[in-house]
Amino acid sequence: MELIATLNDFLWTYILLAALLGCGLWFTWRTRFVQFRMVGEMLRLLADSGTRSEQGRRHISSFQAFVVSLASRIGTGNLAGVATAIALGGPGSVFWMWLIALLGAATAFVESTLAQLYKQPHSDSYIGGPAYYINKGMRCRWMAILFAALITLTFALANNAVQSNTITGAMERAFGLPPLWVGALLTLMTLAVVFGGIQRVARVSSVVVPIMAIGYLLLALAIIALNLEKVPHVLRTIVENAFGLGQALGGGLGMTIIYGVKRGLFSNEAGEGSAPNAAATAAVSHPVKQGLIQALGVFTDTLVVCSCTAFIILVSGLYEDPALNGIQLTQSALQSEVGSAGPVFIAVAIFLFAYSSIIGNYYYGEANVRYLSQKPWVLTVFRLFSGGVLVMFGALASLDTVWNIVDVCMALLTACNLVAIVTLGSQAFRLLDDYRQQRRRGIRDPEFHRAQMPDIADRLDCWE
């Protein structure tokens, strides 16, 4: 475990931090600030999205693809991850989570647009993601195989262990339930969904995600309203701590930035290469549509849900207690505001948040297992291992163990994806220019055909 922790620190301190911020700035500039200028278009597309049928087959709608990606985004990172960042990096880590989200939305747009461009038809939906655009777009099969293996290890295996670990910790504190019992129940519930494939994952996510997000948001807004006089102080604390002002330790600023970026990425996943797997499943008339909707998902996750958790913790002041970390810090903070019902509410919320993340993470793994092998037995073994063995392992493992494993896997995965989207980014920029031109001509529903990009038309399996 010490070796993993050392590797984790090296990757995040010297490589990923600069790469994520650099790519975010570059994509923001090249897309002419798409994540800010086109927010209205994002909301319009989300409102207009519906289930489309092509050649008698039912496909995943743009909204369903959005909530599948949100199912993975909105989870442990929003409740336990934010708490961990604040406990270890201080209140200033929240500022760096916001910054990585603002810049990362442009990165999310590029990767999801590319996933749509290079998607492939499948039996019950489209299928795609970084492994597919690396193979088709970069024509680099070894790197595509590496990415598929890394994302399967990161999301369907390591991340699911984190989600399970957080659920059992919350349930044990709120209800005194043994981790073994909770882990067994969670395993059965997960297996029941994952054996239904992407259609069942999409249906469950489209119900659970909106309910849990709206409920948690309303509670957080109520707490903020009751502590309105503390909000200016909280904001000032975040900004001062973000730049090391008033910090006692000389290395405090570095830790603040690193934990903010790490937990921000774990939460919103921009640039990590995960959300494109869900984005590729949508049936849309132009790749940019899903790119815009996925950029909106980054804002929803970090600027809304993560901020809610951060304000609850900072208003309570309990982040200064060294004995509290992870989901226990969030539960204690909420208990200080709403009484004994706080830990119970968080336990239920984290169950919904993390359970939806487990099934969302599972699908990312399935899409890439299908890329690695078309044999049915391979997928069956993967489902049993992801939805069964790793969920139970996470329920019984220690918090530090599962977080260190996830951080290393996430760093390697992100580095691989960033190389791909920087290489292929010009194609996403061309698609965005085409979409904007069609909208300027008054076309409400822009369309794309592969003949519009003749230089890569032979690599595209859809968009006839």
Secondary structure, 3 states (H helix, E strand, C coil): CHHHHHHHHHHHHHHHHHHHHHHHHHHHHHCCCHHHHCHHHHHHHHHHCCCCEECCEECECHHHHHHHHHHHHCCHHHHHHHHHHHHHHCCCHHHHHHHHHHHHHHHHHHHHHHHHHCCEECCCCEECCHHHHHHHHCCCHHHHHHHHHHHHHHHHHHHHHHHHHHHHHHHHHHHCCCHHHHHHHHHHHHHHHHCCHHHHHHHHHHHHHHHHHHHHHHHHHHHHHHCHHHHHHHHHHHHHHHCCCCCCCCCHHHHHHHHHHHHHHHHHCCCCCCHHHHHCCECCCCHHHHHHHHHHHHHHHHHHHHHHHHHHHHHHCHHHCCCCCHHHHHHHHHHHHHCCHHHHHHHHHHHHHHHHHHHHHHHHHHHHHHHHCCCHHHHHHHHHHHHHHHHHHHHHCCHHHHHHHHHHHHHHHHHHHHHHHHHHHHHHHHHHHHHHHHHHCCCCCCCCCHHHCCCCHHHCCCCC
